Structures are given as C-alpha cells and as structure tokens.
C-alpha cells in the first residue's frame, strides 16, 4: 500500500463498521458558529455547557446533560439524585434534614453521600437505566430508573428507617425537578397513597382522597384505615380539615390543625404538566411515611408502564403480590393488567389480573387489581400509577399490609441510549465535545475555543450502525462518518489540520462518555495495571509513531502513579524508566501526570471506560508544536487474537473502508475519493512465537505489509474495547500510521 505521510497518517475503525467514499482534505475552512447559549435552569451546570449549545435544549428527559432530582422514597426519606448522562454517573445523597416532630426529610444514617457509581442502559429494556452498586446483597440488582420528561420513577435500596444503619429493601421512588412555589396553584383533588414503617418495622399502607382548595389554604382528607372513600360521601367522623401555611423553604408547605398539635410538611410537584402531591419523612410517633397523591382522573386508557413495588407483609390482607421487592413492566388495559416482574431474589413472574371498578363510594378514578379474594387499590394521574393494599375490615392486625407500587408510562419517554455528549480525542491533538441526538438525527461538534459546527447525520444505506455527518467543511464525497457503541464513538471528522495550513481535513477521533473520575478506578479488579500505548505525532512536515508500555495504578492512600517503560517493544519486561505522580486536572475526567524527577515534564490525559475496560486517551500539542494522539489498552493474558469484521475504518488519507481480522492477519479495503478501492493487508507474526519474543508486551504482535514486508507494524487488542495498529518509527512508509477498531456491542436503531 503506497501512502504519502506528510503530516502523518492515522486510521480508526469499529468492529462491524463500513461504507464507501472519500475526500481530499484540501477544502478551505467553512464558516464556524460561535455558541453562547447557556443551559436551562432545570439542569446542573455542565463544565462546558456554555460552549456546547447555540440552540435550545431538547426536553429534559432527552437532554444528555447533568440534572438533579429531589427524590421522595417509599422508605420515608427525601434525597437528591444527581444524574450525569455525559459520564453515566450518579450520586444519591440525603437532602437537608428537618424538624423531627413534623413530616419532613429525615436525616440519613449515612453522613454525606449515600451512594455513587455508574449507571448503564438495560439492554433488555430500552429506556430503563440500571444504577450500578459496589455491593449487591440480593441475587438481582433492582436499582434502576425510567425518565418521565421532568421526573423519574425508579427503585433503590435504602435503609428501612432512620434508626437503622443498614441498607435493605429496594424501595420505589419518584424524583422531581419542579416544585410548585405558588400556593394558589396547588388546588385540586388527589388520590393519595401512603406507605408507612413504624418503629417496629411492620409496614402498612393506606389510601385516602384529599382536596386542596381556597387558593392552596385548606386541605380536607377522608381518614379511613380500611376504606377508600370519595370526599363527598366520606362519613362525617372520618373527614378531617387542615390549614396550609408556607414554610421558610420554597416548595415546602405545612398542614396544621387549629391547635397546632398535628403538623405535616408536603410538596406539590409538576409532573407531565399536572400536580402530584408528595411527602416523605418522620411522624411524631417515629413512623416513617411516604405519601403520593395523583390528580383525580377517570381516564384509564391502555398504557405500558414501568416501575417497582415492595410487598413487605401479607398478614391480614393477603395482597395479590408475591412478598418481596420487584421491578416490573406492566401493560394496563381497560379491564385487566398484565405484569412481568423480576424480584430481588432472582425469581420472576408473569401474571394477568382483572382490573375492577370499586364500590360506589370510592373515588371515580380508582380501580382495584384483583387476585382471588384480595384487592389492591390504585389510581392513575400525571402519567403515573400508584397502588397499595388495604387491610381487611375486622382483621386482628389491620396495619400489617404494607404494599406499595409506583409506575410511570413508557410512551414517549424512552431515551435512545446513544443520545449523549461525548468527550472527543482527535488525532489533530485537540479535545472537543460531540453531542449526538439520535431522535432528531442531529449532531454538534464543539472545539476547545467554543466554536461549533452542527448539522444532521444519516444512516449509511449499506453498513449497519454507520452514520454520515453532513458538513460543508469538506467535499461531500469525503463522507465524514462515525460509528457508536454502548459507551463510545469512533470515526473521522473534518478538523483543522495540525500542520498550520488553516485547512480542514478528515481526521480520526475517539469519543467517550464514561471518563474515570476516581483514581481508585485506574486499576480494575482482575486486570493488570499495565497498558500498551500507541502514539502518533504530527506537525508541519513531521510524522512519527511510537509503541510503549506503562503502568497506571492506585494503591491505598498513595498518590496515583504512572510509570513509563521502554519504548522498545522488543525489550524484555522492564521497571519504569520514568515515574509520574498523578493529580486531578481542571475538570472531571482530566488527570495531570508530573515527572517526579522533573516537574517541567508533565501532561494531561484521561482514562475512559469502554466495553467495561479502561482505555488511556490523550490528545494534545507538545512542546515541539506537534499534534499528539495516544491510545493505551490494558494488557491481558492469556493472549487471544479475535477473528472479526469491521465495517468502518477511517484515516487521514481522506478515504474510509472496511475489513476484518483473522488469526494471523488484518485485512482492510479503503475507499478512495475517486471511487476506487485500495486494499491493505497486514500479516501478523504466528502466535506460536508469542509471547516468548517479547515477554513484557502482553498482547502486542508484530505485523508487516503483505505487499511490502519491509514495512512493519505493531498491533494489540482488547476484544471488548479496541484493536490498534501503529506503524514502526524510522520508516517513512509506516511512521505516523495508527489504526483503531472498536470492539464490544454495537448499538443499532431501536426497532
């Protein structure tokens, strides 16, 4: 394969990539648009938010940025839940505490942060996200959530009461973003459901209809422990009235009796354009309660709903649910409900139950879910469905019935799992941001100075999972393309050339959305801390490439360390030639390595999680004004070389192609701008000679151009993350060459 490497060459591909076309990379710069739009107030500020968008944000549920929810949980607690869709991380933390004599947010038994970690898509249920946990005490991790526009519904394992220090049941929760702050806006009739846990931990559940009137100044409730009455037919002795007063905290309101002996705090949130009554906290008798009131409605249209329930006791009411915690998918019809549920203990059920109209004195919008002689009581409103069990009249222990379920509609709220804002590491030495919106098929690429280019993208008509950027920076025949996996993007985009020409040319990039922000995650359990790093450097008339190995690890309270080994891939295992201390950089996911013997030797880098593996990434301009692009894969053993196809490979030659790997070869066919094809094959050393020749470089194999054996390359692979090929330095025909192939599961358009 003949190539001109002025300014260097690099290529990137995805396993199962492809397409045809090409470009010459010589087009003069197109106009660029400065962006200055800030994010909506409902979002937590993103470090690069002011650089990213010059157009209004999509609806919150489909925005890929950070957001904070106020969570009301069935365990009787209130929390904040931060979701960072760019890095797929979450933080569950206690909210501010309150007066113990009022139903207010409880003080969590855990000081500060309750839980944090990554979240990921549920591959079996698009639109559902799984909250990863470091310790799962059950067979199935039920912690998950669904987006509901301006709210979320989910389940998470939390302490049963503020007096326990243990994490137990996975409780349903509702997270909201908009609390009603105008008192007059709260008026309405609500069907309110309560789940309570007394000091003795014997759960109970109740159902009441309430109304707020008088411009938000009065609340009436029909207080029955065993029945569910409409207010207008409520027995006089069960009807209770409260005054509503404002508190010092916006969005928090207080119910109070005339003698102030009973005070209860609550909120009203806007969900789907409707009011939802919410409360969670501790009563004076130490009971913990969760209350949710849905706006009264008679509409029970067919819907698919997702959510969770906890059924902690069957004493006294024999509820129509298996005891335990479960995540469910529920199909609601006019007269029946079909529910598939997975329980924490690993069991699962699929059941269909009749949906019945309740007695004449029940709320008009309420329904009963029947199983044998048992009935669960529920109502819908604001895109939600809540359900509880009521104790049977005359039972000896009327409160031991604790069952609550909470679901949200699935229509129109599922998020394409590829929608996100990705950190781009480009081979021209720049870090940028790529926003992909697969619902609208729009993209935006934002450089480090805040300049952006945006436009549509379209699916390749031939290659599945391959997409074409629409851009006027290069000729249409150049066909800037990309492919996306579950947690990364790889492709070629017209970035500014690194040789100072001022022109745009197609250049490879890797983009990731899950950057490691905790040094303890540098060294994954079960993997070695050693990386094989392939690097290319390009500038005016300069092209070079290197292969090296380095260790990156964190041990206890010590400062994270990066130790660079020899750049000679044939040298036996070495101790690091240079050691660098590692500290956090200026933004999340950015790390700074500083030579312990020479502080002026320092650089920034990131570690991305791709396919469950750590991948080292760096894009920068060095002291010689060269664009540096580096990718490092963790070493692993036993070494295996996969046989696979890749439908997309891209390069700075301006074309792109496809190909595949076999046990001893990498075969690529590049599509040129003029429509011609250029085959390129690398023959790999036999595995029988590996790793004896290079015992230190676990995973590296030598290869040579099949048509020109004097042109040599190094190759390495981590099957679930990437495959890389780099040209040997010292040979103008190979130096500066880098090829990447993405492993792992590819994401296609939803059916």
Residue pairs with C-beta under 8 A, 6 or more apart in sequence:
1 678
1 679
1 680
1 705
1 707
1 708
3 9
3 653
3 733
3 737
5 543
5 732
5 733
5 735
5 736
5 737
6 499
6 541
6 543
7 497
7 498
7 499
7 538
7 539
7 540
7 541
7 542
7 543
7 652
8 427
8 498
8 536
8 537
8 538
8 542
8 543
8 544
8 545
8 627
8 652
8 735
8 736
9 536
9 543
9 651
9 652
9 653
9 727
9 736
9 737
9 738
10 427
10 507
10 508
10 536
10 538
10 629
10 651
10 652
10 736
10 737
10 738
10 739
11 508
11 649
11 650
11 651
11 652
11 653
11 737
11 738
11 739
11 740
12 427
12 490
12 491
12 492
12 508
12 509
12 510
12 649
12 650
12 651
12 738
12 739
12 740
12 741
13 490
13 646
13 648
13 649
13 650
13 657
13 658
13 659
13 668
13 739
13 740
13 741
13 742
14 465
14 466
14 483
14 485
14 490
14 646
14 647
14 648
14 741
14 742
14 746
15 644
15 645
15 646
15 723
15 741
15 742
15 743
15 744
15 746
16 464
16 465
16 483
16 644
16 645
16 646
16 647
16 746
17 463
17 465
17 466
17 483
17 490
17 646
17 647
17 648
17 649
17 658
17 741
17 742
18 460
18 462
18 463
18 466
18 646
18 647
18 648
18 657
18 658
19 460
19 462
19 463
19 466
19 468
19 479
19 481
19 647
19 648
19 656
19 657
19 658
19 671
20 462
20 479
20 656
20 671
20 675
21 477
21 478
21 479
21 655
21 656
21 671
21 673
22 477
22 478
22 479
22 653
22 654
22 655
22 656
22 670
22 671
22 672
22 673
22 674
23 474
23 475
23 477
23 478
23 479
23 480
23 505
23 506
23 654
23 655
23 673
24 475
24 478
24 654
24 673
25 474
25 478
25 494
25 497
25 503
25 504
25 505
25 506
25 652
25 654
26 503
26 505
27 473
27 474
27 475
27 494
27 503
27 504
28 502
28 503
28 504
29 473
29 496
29 502
29 503
29 504
30 453
30 471
30 472
30 473
30 504
32 451
32 452
32 453
33 54
33 451
33 452
33 453
33 454
34 54
34 450
34 451
34 452
35 50
35 51
35 52
35 53
35 54
35 446
35 450
35 451
35 452
36 50
36 54
36 450
37 50
37 53
37 54
37 55
37 56
38 49
38 50
39 45
39 46
39 49
39 53
39 57
39 65
40 57
40 60
40 63
42 60
42 67
42 150
42 177
42 178
43 49
43 57
43 60
43 63
43 65
43 66
43 67
44 65
44 66
44 67
44 68
44 82
45 66
46 52
46 65
46 66
46 86
46 421
47 587
47 588
48 433
48 446
48 587
49 65
50 450
51 433
51 446
51 450
51 452
52 421
52 433
52 435
52 444
52 446
52 452
53 435
53 444
54 452
54 454
55 454
57 63
57 65
58 437
58 439
58 440
59 149
60 67
60 149
60 150
60 177
61 147
61 148
61 149
61 150
61 413
61 415
62 147
62 415
62 416
62 419
62 437
62 439
63 85
64 85
64 86
64 419
64 420
64 421
64 435
64 437
65 85
65 86
65 421
66 82
66 83
66 84
66 85
66 86
67 82
67 83
67 85
67 177
68 80
68 81
68 82
68 83
68 177
69 80
69 81
69 82
69 83
69 151
69 152
69 175
69 176
69 177
70 78
70 79
70 80
70 95
70 175
70 176
70 177
70 179
70 267
70 269
71 78
71 79
71 80
71 81
71 92
71 173
71 174
71 175
72 78
72 173
72 174
72 175
72 176
72 267
72 278
72 279
72 280
72 290
72 292
73 79
73 156
73 158
73 171
73 172
73 173
73 280
73 290
74 171
74 172
74 173
74 195
74 290
74 310
74 404
74 406
75 158
75 159
75 160
75 161
75 169
75 171
75 197
75 288
75 290
76 106
76 161
76 162
76 196
76 197
76 280
76 281
76 282
76 287
76 288
76 289
76 290
77 94
77 105
77 106
77 108
77 158
77 159
77 162
77 280
77 281
77 288
78 94
78 95
78 105
78 106
78 280
78 281
79 92
79 93
79 94
79 95
79 108
79 114
79 158
79 173
80 91
80 92
80 93
80 94
80 95
81 90
81 91
81 92
81 93
81 152
81 175
82 90
82 91
82 93
83 90
83 119
83 152
84 90
85 419
85 420
85 421
85 513
86 420
86 421
86 422
86 423
86 513
87 513
87 514
87 515
87 517
87 588
87 589
88 118
88 119
88 120
88 487
88 513
88 514
89 116
89 117
89 118
89 119
89 514
89 517
90 115
90 116
90 117
90 118
90 119
90 131
91 113
91 115
91 116
92 113
92 114
92 115
92 116
92 131
92 156
93 112
93 113
93 114
94 105
94 106
94 107
94 108
94 110
94 112
94 114
95 105
96 105
97 104
97 105
97 106
97 107
98 104
98 105
98 106
98 265
98 281
100 282
100 284
101 263
101 284
102 254
102 263
102 264
102 265
102 281
103 263
103 264
103 265
103 266
103 279
103 280
103 281
103 282
103 283
103 289
104 252
104 265
104 281
104 282
105 280
105 281
106 162
106 280
106 281
106 282
106 288
107 162
108 114
108 159
108 162
109 159
109 162
109 163
109 164
109 165
110 159
110 165
114 158
115 133
115 156
117 131
117 132
117 133
117 134
118 132
118 514
118 609
119 129
119 130
119 131
119 132
119 145
120 129
120 130
120 132
120 486
121 128
121 129
121 130
121 417
121 486
122 128
122 129
122 130
122 144
123 745
125 306
125 329
126 414
126 417
126 750
127 146
127 147
127 306
127 410
127 413
127 414
127 415
128 144
128 145
128 146
128 306
129 144
129 145
129 146
130 141
130 143
130 144
131 141
131 143
131 144
131 145
131 154
131 156
132 141
132 143
133 141
133 143
133 157
137 157
137 167
138 157
138 170
138 325
138 344
138 345
138 346
139 344
139 345
139 346
140 342
140 343
140 344
140 345
140 346
142 155
142 157
142 170
142 308
142 325
142 326
142 327
142 342
142 344
143 154
143 155
143 156
143 157
143 170
144 154
144 155
144 327
145 152
145 153
145 154
145 155
145 175
146 152
146 153
146 154
146 306
146 307
146 408
146 410
146 413
147 413
147 414
147 415
148 271
148 272
148 383
148 384
148 408
148 409
148 413
149 271
149 272
149 383
149 413
150 176
150 177
150 178
150 270
150 271
150 272
151 174
151 175
151 176
151 177
151 269
151 271
151 272
151 408
152 174
152 175
152 408
153 172
153 173
153 174
153 175
153 306
153 307
153 308
153 384
153 406
153 407
153 408
154 172
154 173
154 175
154 307
154 308
155 170
155 171
155 172
155 173
155 307
155 308
155 325
155 327
156 170
156 171
156 173
157 167
157 168
157 169
157 170
157 171
158 167
158 168
158 169
158 171
159 165
159 166
159 167
159 168
160 166
160 168
160 169
160 197
160 201
160 288
161 197
161 199
161 201
161 288
162 282
162 288
163 199
163 286
164 201
169 310
169 312
169 325
170 308
170 310
170 325
170 344
171 290
171 308
171 310
171 325
172 307
172 308
172 309
172 310
172 404
172 405
172 406
173 406
174 271
174 276
174 278
174 292
174 384
174 406
176 269
176 270
176 271
176 276
176 278
177 269
178 269
178 270
179 250
179 251
179 252
179 267
179 268
179 269
179 270
180 186
180 251
180 267
180 268
180 269
180 270
180 275
181 250
181 251
182 216
183 215
183 216
183 217
183 244
183 246
183 253
184 215
184 216
185 216
185 268
185 275
186 212
186 216
186 244
186 253
186 268
186 275
187 212
187 213
187 214
187 215
187 216
188 211
188 212
188 275
188 295
188 296
189 209
189 210
189 211
189 231
189 295
189 296
190 209
190 210
190 211
190 212
190 275
190 276
190 277
190 293
190 294
190 295
190 296
190 381
191 207
191 209
191 293
191 294
191 296
191 363
191 365
191 366
191 379
191 381
191 386
192 207
192 208
192 209
192 210
192 221
192 277
192 291
192 292
192 293
192 294
193 205
193 206
193 207
193 291
193 292
193 293
193 294
193 377
193 378
193 379
193 386
193 387
193 388
193 404
194 205
194 206
194 207
194 208
194 289
194 290
194 291
194 388
195 203
195 204
195 205
195 289
195 290
195 310
195 388
195 402
195 403
195 404
196 203
196 204
196 205
196 206
196 287
196 288
196 289
196 290
196 402
197 203
197 287
197 288
197 289
197 402
198 204
198 285
198 286
198 287
198 399
199 285
199 286
199 287
202 313
202 399
202 400
202 402
203 312
203 313
203 400
203 401
203 402
204 391
204 399
204 400
204 401
204 402
205 388
205 389
205 390
205 401
205 402
205 403
205 404
206 225
206 388
206 390
207 228
207 366
207 377
207 388
207 390
208 221
208 222
208 223
208 224
208 228
209 221
209 222
209 228
209 229
209 230
209 231
209 234
209 296
209 363
210 219
210 220
210 221
210 222
210 231
210 277
210 293
211 219
211 220
211 231
212 218
212 219
212 244
212 268
212 277
213 220
216 244
216 253
217 243
217 244
218 241
218 242
218 243
218 244
219 241
219 242
219 243
219 244
219 255
220 231
220 239
220 240
220 241
220 242
221 239
221 240
221 242
222 229
222 230
222 231
222 234
222 235
222 238
222 239
222 240
223 238
223 239
223 240
224 234
224 235
224 238
225 391
225 398
225 399
226 390
226 391
226 392
226 393
226 398
227 361
227 390
227 393
228 358
228 362
228 363
228 366
228 377
228 390
229 235
229 238
229 361
229 362
229 363
230 361
230 362
230 363
230 364
231 239
233 361
242 255
242 256
242 257
242 262
242 264
243 255
243 256
243 257
243 258
244 253
244 254
244 255
244 256
245 253
245 254
245 256
246 253
246 254
247 253
247 254
247 265
251 267
252 265
252 266
252 267
253 265
253 266
253 267
253 268
254 263
254 264
254 265
254 266
255 262
255 263
255 264
255 265
255 266
256 262
256 263
256 264
257 263
264 279
264 283
265 279
265 281
266 277
266 278
266 279
266 291
267 277
267 278
267 279
268 275
268 276
268 277
268 278
269 275
269 276
269 278
270 276
271 382
271 383
271 384
272 382
272 383
273 382
274 295
274 381
274 382
274 383
275 295
275 382
276 292
276 293
276 294
276 295
276 381
276 382
276 384
277 291
277 292
277 293
277 294
278 291
278 292
278 293
279 289
279 290
279 291
280 288
280 289
280 290
280 291
281 288
281 289
282 288
282 289
283 289
290 404
292 384
292 386
292 406
294 379
294 380
294 381
294 382
294 384
294 385
294 386
295 381
295 382
296 363
296 364
296 365
296 379
296 381
297 365
297 379
297 380
297 381
298 364
298 365
299 365
299 380
300 332
300 334
300 355
300 365
300 367
300 380
301 334
302 331
302 332
302 333
302 334
303 331
303 332
303 409
303 410
303 411
304 329
304 330
304 331
304 332
304 409
304 410
304 411
305 329
305 330
305 331
305 332
305 385
305 407
305 408
305 409
305 410
306 327
306 328
306 329
306 330
306 407
306 408
306 410
307 327
307 328
307 330
307 385
307 405
307 406
307 407
307 408
308 325
308 326
308 327
308 328
308 405
308 406
308 407
309 321
309 325
309 326
309 328
309 341
309 387
309 403
309 404
309 405
309 406
310 324
310 325
310 326
310 402
310 403
310 404
310 405
311 319
311 321
311 322
311 323
311 324
311 325
311 389
311 402
311 403
312 323
312 402
312 403
313 323
313 400
313 401
313 402
313 403
314 323
314 401
315 397
315 400
315 401
316 391
316 392
316 395
316 396
316 397
316 398
316 399
316 400
316 401
317 374
317 389
317 390
317 391
317 392
317 395
317 400
317 401
317 403
318 372
318 373
318 374
319 374
319 376
319 389
319 401
319 403
320 353
320 369
320 370
320 371
320 372
320 374
320 375
320 376
321 376
321 389
321 403
321 405
322 341
322 343
322 347
322 349
324 343
324 344
324 345
324 347
325 343
325 344
326 341
326 342
326 343
326 344
327 341
327 342
328 339
328 340
328 341
328 342
328 405
328 407
329 339
329 340
329 410
330 337
330 338
330 339
330 340
330 385
330 407
331 337
331 338
331 339
332 355
332 380
332 385
333 355
334 355
335 354
335 355
336 352
336 353
336 354
336 355
337 352
337 353
337 355
337 369
338 350
338 351
338 352
339 349
339 350
339 351
339 352
339 353
340 348
340 349
340 350
341 348
341 349
341 350
341 351
342 348
343 349
351 371
353 369
353 370
353 371
354 369
354 370
355 367
355 368
355 369
355 370
356 367
356 368
356 369
356 370
356 375
357 367
357 368
358 366
358 367
358 368
358 377
363 379
365 379
365 380
365 381
366 377
366 378
366 379
367 377
367 378
367 379
368 375
368 376
368 377
368 378
369 375
369 376
369 377
369 378
369 387
370 376
374 389
375 390
376 387
376 388
376 389
376 403
376 405
377 387
377 388
377 389
377 390
378 385
378 386
378 387
378 388
378 405
379 385
379 386
383 408
383 409
384 406
384 407
384 408
384 409
385 405
385 406
385 407
385 408
386 404
386 405
386 406
386 407
387 403
387 404
387 405
387 406
388 403
388 404
388 405
389 401
389 402
389 403
390 401
391 397
391 398
391 399
391 400
391 401
392 398
414 750
416 438
416 439
416 750
417 486
417 747
418 436
418 438
418 484
418 747
419 436
419 437
419 438
419 439
420 435
420 436
420 513
421 433
421 434
421 435
421 513
422 433
422 434
422 435
422 436
422 488
422 489
422 511
422 512
422 513
423 431
423 433
423 511
423 512
423 513
423 515
423 589
423 606
423 608
424 430
424 431
424 432
424 433
424 434
424 445
424 509
424 510
424 511
424 619
425 431
425 509
425 510
425 511
425 512
425 606
425 617
425 618
425 619
425 629
425 631
426 432
426 493
426 495
426 507
426 508
426 509
426 619
426 629
427 495
427 507
427 508
427 509
427 536
427 538
427 619
427 627
427 629
427 652
427 738
428 495
428 496
428 497
428 498
428 507
428 538
428 619
428 627
428 629
429 498
429 538
429 619
429 620
429 621
429 626
429 627
429 628
429 629
430 447
430 448
430 495
430 496
430 619
430 627
431 448
431 619
432 445
432 446
432 447
432 448
432 495
432 509
433 444
433 445
433 446
434 443
434 444
434 445
434 446
434 489
434 511
435 443
435 444
435 446
436 443
436 457
436 484
436 489
437 443
438 749
441 456
441 457
441 458
442 454
442 455
442 456
442 457
443 454
443 455
443 456
443 457
443 469
444 452
444 453
444 454
445 452
445 453
445 454
445 493
446 452
453 471
453 473
455 469
455 470
455 471
456 470
457 467
457 468
457 469
457 470
457 482
458 467
458 468
458 470
459 466
459 467
459 468
459 749
460 466
460 467
460 468
460 481
463 647
463 648
463 658
464 647
464 746
464 748
465 483
465 484
465 647
465 746
465 747
465 748
466 481
466 482
466 483
466 647
466 648
467 481
467 482
467 483
467 484
468 479
468 480
468 481
469 480
469 481
469 482
469 491
469 493
471 480
471 493
471 494
473 494
473 504
474 480
474 494
474 504
474 505
474 506
475 673
477 673
478 494
478 506
478 654
478 673
479 656
480 491
480 492
480 493
480 494
480 506
481 491
481 492
481 648
481 650
481 656
482 489
482 490
482 491
482 492
482 493
482 648
483 489
483 490
483 491
483 647
483 648
483 742
483 746
484 746
484 747
485 610
485 611
485 742
485 744
485 745
485 746
485 747
486 611
486 744
486 745
486 747
487 512
487 513
487 514
487 608
487 609
487 610
487 611
487 744
488 510
488 511
488 512
488 513
488 608
488 610
488 611
488 742
488 744
489 509
489 510
489 511
489 512
490 508
490 509
490 510
490 511
490 648
490 650
490 740
490 742
491 508
491 509
491 648
491 650
492 506
492 507
492 508
492 509
492 650
492 651
492 652
492 656
493 506
493 507
493 509
494 504
494 505
494 506
494 507
495 504
495 505
495 507
495 509
496 502
496 503
496 504
497 503
497 504
497 505
497 507
498 538
498 539
498 621
498 626
498 627
499 538
499 539
499 540
499 541
500 540
505 652
505 654
506 650
506 652
506 654
507 652
508 629
508 650
508 651
508 652
508 738
508 740
510 608
510 615
510 617
510 631
510 740
512 606
512 608
512 609
512 610
512 615
512 617
514 608
514 609
514 610
515 588
515 589
515 606
515 607
515 608
515 609
516 522
516 589
516 606
516 607
516 608
516 609
516 614
517 588
517 589
519 554
519 560
519 582
519 591
520 554
521 607
521 609
521 614
522 529
522 552
522 553
522 554
522 560
522 582
522 607
522 614
523 529
523 552
523 553
523 554
524 613
524 614
524 634
527 613
527 614
527 634
527 636
528 634
528 635
528 636
528 637
528 698
529 551
529 552
529 553
529 634
530 549
530 550
530 551
530 634
530 635
530 698
531 549
531 550
531 551
531 552
531 614
531 616
531 632
531 633
531 634
531 635
532 547
532 548
532 549
532 632
532 633
532 634
532 635
532 697
532 698
532 699
532 700
532 716
532 724
533 547
533 548
533 549
533 550
533 616
533 630
533 631
533 632
534 545
534 546
534 547
534 630
534 631
534 632
534 714
534 716
534 724
534 725
534 726
534 738
535 545
535 546
535 547
535 548
535 628
535 629
535 630
535 631
535 726
536 543
536 544
536 545
536 628
536 629
536 630
536 726
536 736
536 737
536 738
537 543
537 544
537 545
537 546
537 622
537 626
537 627
537 628
537 629
537 736
538 544
538 626
538 627
538 629
538 736
539 624
539 625
539 626
539 627
540 625
542 624
542 626
543 735
543 736
544 626
544 729
544 735
544 736
545 726
545 727
545 728
545 729
545 734
545 735
545 736
545 737
545 738
546 567
546 726
546 729
547 567
547 569
547 700
547 714
547 726
548 564
548 565
548 566
548 567
548 569
549 564
549 565
549 566
549 569
549 574
549 635
549 696
549 697
550 562
550 563
550 564
550 565
550 576
550 632
551 561
551 562
551 563
551 565
551 576
552 560
552 561
552 562
552 563
552 582
552 607
552 616
553 560
553 561
554 560
554 561
555 561
559 581
559 582
559 583
560 581
560 582
560 583
560 591
561 579
561 580
561 581
561 582
562 579
562 580
562 582
562 593
563 575
563 576
563 578
563 579
563 580
564 576
564 577
564 578
564 579
564 580
565 574
565 575
565 576
565 577
565 696
566 574
566 577
569 694
569 697
569 700
569 702
569 714
570 693
570 694
571 694
571 696
572 694
572 695
572 696
573 695
573 696
574 696
578 595
578 597
578 601
579 595
579 596
579 597
580 593
580 594
580 595
580 596
580 601
580 602
581 593
581 594
581 596
582 591
582 592
582 593
582 594
583 591
583 592
583 594
584 590
584 591
584 592
585 591
585 592
585 604
589 606
589 607
590 604
590 606
591 604
591 605
591 606
591 607
592 602
592 603
592 604
593 602
593 603
593 604
593 605
594 601
594 602
595 601
595 602
603 618
603 620
604 618
604 620
605 616
605 617
605 618
605 630
606 616
606 617
606 618
607 614
607 615
607 616
607 617
608 614
608 615
608 617
609 615
610 721
610 722
610 742
610 744
611 718
611 720
611 721
611 743
611 744
611 745
612 720
612 721
612 744
613 633
613 634
613 718
613 720
613 721
614 634
615 631
615 632
615 633
615 718
615 721
615 722
616 630
616 631
616 632
616 633
617 630
617 631
617 632
618 628
618 629
618 630
619 627
619 628
619 629
619 630
620 627
620 628
621 627
621 628
622 628
629 738
631 722
631 724
631 738
631 740
633 699
633 716
633 717
633 718
633 721
633 722
633 724
634 718
635 697
635 698
635 699
636 698
636 699
636 718
637 698
637 699
639 687
639 690
639 691
639 698
639 699
640 719
641 661
641 663
641 664
641 684
641 687
641 701
641 717
642 661
642 717
642 719
642 723
642 743
643 660
643 661
643 662
643 663
644 660
644 661
644 743
645 658
645 659
645 660
645 661
646 658
646 659
646 660
646 661
646 741
646 742
647 658
648 656
648 657
648 658
649 656
649 657
649 658
649 659
649 668
649 670
649 739
649 741
650 656
651 670
651 739
653 670
654 672
654 673
655 670
655 671
655 672
655 673
655 678
656 670
656 671
657 668
657 669
657 670
657 671
657 677
657 678
658 668
658 669
659 666
659 667
659 668
659 669
660 666
660 667
661 667
661 723
661 741
663 684
663 687
664 683
664 684
664 685
664 686
664 687
665 681
665 682
665 683
665 684
665 706
666 681
666 682
666 684
666 703
666 715
666 723
666 725
666 739
667 679
667 680
667 681
667 682
668 679
668 680
668 681
668 739
669 677
669 678
669 679
669 680
670 677
670 678
670 679
670 680
671 677
671 678
672 678
680 705
681 705
681 706
681 707
682 703
682 704
682 705
682 706
682 713
682 715
682 725
683 703
683 704
683 705
683 706
683 709
684 701
684 702
684 703
684 715
685 693
685 701
685 702
685 703
687 701
690 701
691 697
691 698
694 700
697 716
699 716
699 717
699 718
700 714
700 715
700 716
701 714
701 715
701 716
702 712
702 713
702 714
702 715
703 712
703 713
703 714
703 715
703 725
704 710
704 711
704 712
704 713
705 711
705 712
705 713
705 733
705 734
708 733
710 731
711 727
711 728
711 731
711 733
711 734
712 727
712 728
712 731
712 734
713 725
713 726
713 727
713 728
713 734
713 737
714 725
714 726
714 728
715 723
715 724
715 725
715 726
716 723
716 724
717 723
717 724
717 743
718 743
719 743
720 743
720 744
721 742
721 743
721 744
722 740
722 741
722 742
722 743
723 740
723 741
723 743
724 738
724 739
724 740
724 741
725 737
725 738
725 739
725 740
726 737
726 738
726 739
727 733
727 734
727 735
727 736
727 737
727 738
728 734
728 735
729 735
